[in-house]
Amino acid sequence: MKTSGKSVERWNIFEISLTAKESFANPFREVEAAAVFSHGERILRVEGFYDGGYTWKVRFMPEEVGEYSFRTQSNLEEFHGLEGRFTSTPASTGNHGPVQVHNRCHFRYADGTPYFVLGTTLYAWFYRPE
């Protein structure tokens, strides 16, 4: 098992990489991989995914600063019951977290910074003369 570092910034990705010893005819259906993450009283189960070759990954985004622990769950014996720990550090400048709905009609980042959506649709431009 490889992890992407012993610490990760709040709202960044912590990754567990699991490598199998054998290949599978249909790895998407034959192997189940997940991890249970704990931080204080909060417990969250995160499903993993097949990443090609012999590799499965579980990705987790810590929402709070502090110590986290995890334990893997799998129907593949070599992936099941692996344990680890990591620290979530404060978010750096510019890392505002994921975008959320605010007051039903607006958006903001997890740290409260407003998020403004600016976009346009150009579907009808194909029918305009040059």
Residue pairs with C-beta under 8 A, 6 or more apart in sequence:
1 16
1 17
1 18
1 19
1 72
1 82
1 84
2 16
2 17
2 19
3 14
3 15
3 16
3 17
3 84
3 86
4 13
4 14
4 15
4 16
4 17
5 14
5 86
6 85
6 86
6 87
7 86
7 87
7 88
7 89
8 14
8 62
8 86
8 87
8 88
8 89
9 88
9 89
9 90
9 91
9 92
9 95
10 62
10 63
10 64
10 65
10 88
10 89
10 90
10 91
10 95
10 97
11 61
11 62
11 63
11 91
11 95
11 96
11 97
11 98
11 110
12 61
12 62
12 95
13 59
13 60
13 61
14 59
14 60
14 61
14 62
14 68
14 86
14 88
15 57
15 58
15 59
15 60
16 35
16 48
16 57
16 58
16 59
16 60
16 70
16 72
16 82
16 84
17 51
17 55
17 56
17 57
18 33
18 48
18 55
18 56
18 57
18 58
18 72
18 74
18 78
18 79
18 82
19 54
19 55
20 31
20 54
20 55
20 56
20 76
20 78
20 79
21 54
21 78
22 54
23 54
24 30
24 31
27 50
27 56
28 50
31 50
31 56
31 74
31 75
31 76
31 79
32 48
32 73
32 74
32 75
32 76
33 47
33 48
33 49
33 56
33 58
33 72
33 73
33 74
33 76
33 79
34 45
34 46
34 47
34 48
34 58
34 72
34 73
34 74
35 45
35 46
35 48
35 58
35 60
35 70
35 71
35 72
35 73
36 43
36 44
36 45
36 46
36 70
36 71
36 73
37 43
37 44
37 45
37 46
37 60
37 62
37 68
37 69
37 70
38 44
38 68
38 69
38 70
39 62
39 64
39 66
39 67
39 68
39 69
39 88
40 66
42 64
44 60
45 73
46 58
46 59
46 60
47 58
48 56
48 57
48 58
48 74
49 56
49 57
49 58
50 56
51 57
56 79
58 72
60 70
61 98
62 68
62 88
63 97
63 110
64 88
65 88
65 89
65 90
66 87
66 88
67 85
67 86
67 87
67 88
68 85
68 86
68 87
68 88
69 83
69 84
69 85
70 83
70 84
70 85
70 86
71 81
71 82
71 83
72 79
72 80
72 81
72 82
72 83
73 80
73 81
74 80
91 97
91 111
96 109
96 110
96 111
96 113
96 115
97 109
97 110
97 111
98 109
98 110
99 107
99 108
99 109
99 110
99 115
100 107
100 108
100 109
100 110
101 107
102 108
102 114
106 114
107 114
107 115
107 116
107 117
108 114
108 115
109 115
